[in-house]
Amino acid sequence: MKHNNHENSQIIKIGPDSLEELPDLIRGCAHKALLVHGHRPVEDGLLTKVRILLNKEQVPYANMGQILPNPTYKSVKRGIKIARKENCDVIIALGGGSTLQCAKGIALGLHYKGDVWDFWTGKKKPKKTCPIASVMTNPSSGAELSTSCTLVKKGERKTIHDPSLKCTFAILDPKLSMYPLFPTMNQAFGLFIHLFFAALETDDEKQLEEAITLIKDLFLAADQLKMNQDDLEARTSLFKIGYQSHTKLNVSKCSIESIASNLSFKYSLTEGTAGSMLFIAWLKSLNQKQKERSIEIAKEAFSADINQFEQALSLFKKQLQSVGLPLSIPESGLIISDEELKKHAVDQQTKEILLNSNKP
């Protein structure tokens, strides 16, 4: 059995029918897979396709389902028990970021004799992790490229980082991500905010050009999907843009991504919706230099002849509204008091962003 030493480069397969490569990828690193999946219709269909494919190719596997968003420590413990009983030696997540977080936790605990939560408390460091893999249906998270794992225990989220948590291989097959338009646009917004912040903060002209080019490609794909949500070429573009945004651009999360993540956890929102309802207020909070860069981004991304911040703001509003994303907290349908929102602020700027986002 080959264990992932995490020093080899990842294998990333992008494109229609790339799922067909799954059996050979499994054989390249393990003997038996544990399939970790959720319960949504798209993921249920994916599970069926994977089972048929592995049965046809005589690749052994076991199953662990019903992983909900924001996976829990209890789910990881259940997965470890199943993986040990079934003698699985690769953990494969089917679906989005939540199933992958759970798969990473299972892989960490499979060969550890103690409580897997020891890694989250800092009591122990991972020494031996079995291969982790992913068949992703979400093009925006970049979870398949990350070295982090976030779990929930007693209602609180906790994240760890370790090189062993990077996937050995990942499959990004757009045929497996045929979500309706609104969840698709939520995923697209996740890509957009990552790219926008990269363009906003970089001092590297090449990085700026790369980020703006990817934003233009993203808008084109979104427009194509608005006309035909089954457009396979446009969905393939989303996966390619997602991969490039997380591999070509060196940028950390912006402040509203972290706040949006907390709001989505607290109020059961998608992170795309949580981010879009803060975005306009965040833009208005930028300093003058950042606002000038925002004008430049909008000018290039929309091929628009503009020179005023309000014009850039209007273009971004129009783009978000055109795909049905909310521009404020009330537009999202949430009713939250200002006092409650203040609890999510980390500084004065984020406090003002949250309060301004709460205005109709």
Secondary structure, DSSP 8 states (H G I E B T S, - for coil): -----S-S--EEEESTTGGGGHHHHHHTT-S-EEEEE--SHHHHHHHHHHHHHHHHTT--EEEE----SS-BHHHHHHHHHHHHHHT--EEEEEESHHHHHHHHHHHHHTT-SS-TTHHHHTS--------EEEEES-SSS-GGG--EEEEEETTEEEEEE-GGGS-SEEEE-GGG----HHHHHHHHHHHHHHHHHHHHH---HHHHHHHHHHHHHHHHHHHHHHH-TT-HHHHHHHHHHHHHHHHT------HHHHHHHHHHHHHT--HHHHHHHHHHHHHHTS-HHHHHHHHHHHHHHTT----SHHHHHHHHHHHHHHTT--SSTGGGT----HHHHHTT-SSHHHHHHHHHHT--
